[in-house]
Amino acid sequence: MSFYYLIVGFCTVGIWLKWDAINSPDLREQYTSHIYEEGFEAVAVTVPFPVIDESNDFLKRLARRTPPVPAPEIIIKPERNDQASEAWQKYAAAGVSVPENNAKVILVIDDLGIVKGISKQMIDMDVPLTLSFLPYASGISAQVNDAYAKGHDILVHVPMEPKGRADPGPHALLSGTTARVQMTSIDYNLGQFSNYIGINNHMGSTFTEDAEAVDRLLNVVKDKGLMVLDSKTTSKSLLEEMAYKKNIPVTNRDVFLDNVRDVDYIMGQLAKLERIAKRDGTALAIGHPYAQTVTALKKWIPTLKAKGITIVPISQIIKEKYSDTLLAAK
């Protein structure tokens, strides 16, 4: 009989712990997914959120103990140009010394902030990346502050309406909504964290083809002194063309690294990036917080010195591109 009660007791505790895990605010989101859509052909993949290792958490939840709160980290911001009048210059990462005749590449990592473990691996890479954070991610300010402190350029990855059924996320800019609704969404997306130099589009193959809607967004971007990266999720995107006409610093993407989440495929895309950079002097790639992308980058980055290629922050290319304009403004 005692053995019977012992078995029942263990089953009861197990059911309670599973129910506690599913309904915990911190763990409930681990059971959801997020959809990405990039490229002219609207490639969409589902990316699961990281799974909590429950084996390490069993005794803590069983005892209902509160984990110790770590001492707050003191963020020491790297030296930036605090006297600059434009936000994209003020918060720009420090420039990188590029050896003569070296080609330059910009690595932009989109969709950061949701999958926090991989986002952290990108933040901790010892090269000047350009990190684009989704404004609706939880705990976003702390992640951005960490990235900023490590000397990366920061972008707001503004969710915009795509073609097809993929969900761009909450507060996405939708071309079919009223001007007032669009402005509310723009204010939300640009108000979730600070220290960013500009924006780029998350999805947006429908929104970036809408001239009136793009114009509304770019007017805010210009007022705030930001730059624009057109991710070119559609060949008909107006984002770059219209930003240029408004004298907003702008550039665009050359290569998507990881539409196929396979290390060999990503290495092939990085080789394509190298060829474009060697041909044109500069090339820009966009990747995502995938484990395969981290693996490929860690394998590829150490080879660049011998190849005569230097990774630079996006702000450095923008400064070089607009050097005559900046000089005339002084």
Buried (B, 14 or more C-beta within 10 A) or exposed (E): EEEEEEEEEEEEEEEEBEEEBEEEEEBEEBEEEBBBBBBEEBBBBEBEBEEEEEEEBBEEBEEEEEEEEEEEEEEEEEEBEEEBEBBBBBBBBBEBEBEEEBBBBBBBBBBBBBBBEBBBBBBEBEBBBBBBBBBBBEEBBBBBBBBBBBBBBBBBBBBBBBBEEBEBBEBBBBBEBEEEEBBEBBEBBBEBBEBBBBBBBBBBBBBBBBEEBBEBBBBBBBEBBBBBBBBBBBEEBBBBBBBBEBEBBBBBBBBBBBBBBEBEBBBBBBEBBBEBBBEEEBBBBBBBBBBBBBBBBEEBBEEBEEEBBBBBBBBBBBBBBBEEEBEEEE
